[in-house]
């Protein structure tokens, strides 16, 4: 898993350029402030009708402390939001030029430390000691040229003391806010 995460980091770092659209927006959510960071490559545009597939390793990028049903739910929400932008997730994984990678992480996990640095999302935005930082990272990558078309991260504060319903609402809201930063060309 560490090799996969490092490969993911390489993609993210290799896509940086001074011409990219970068946004970083602090916002409010249920447990305090959250932070969104997104970067889109101008020379790899996304158009309405673009076919995407899941990257074959996407399910393995979330930390071991994240229940698999949360990862599965986040993937379904990502597919819904991408469809609303007229970007199509097709099967099987790895079958398209542009592929989607996502990761759910909790502050303090080994994989999260490097990703926190990459996306410049730092813990400590909430004064509540019972809250931890949760991070959702989504990227659309071109594995052939090893570049990110778009990548984004949102940090929210979470706790295990919320209901499954509320957790799903927060995942849905985080996915929606994060994917709202993608710019789509009309073709």
Secondary structure, DSSP 4 states (H G I P E B T S, - for coil): -HHHHHHHHHHHHHT--TTSEEEEEEEEETTEEEEEEEEE-TTS-EETT-EEEE-TTGGGSS-TTS-HHHHHHHHHHHHHHHHHTT-EE-SSTT-SSEEEEEEEEETTSHHHHHHHHHHT--S-S---TT-EEEEEEEEEEETTTTEEEEEEEEEEEE-TTS-HHHHHHHHHHHHHHHHTT--EE--
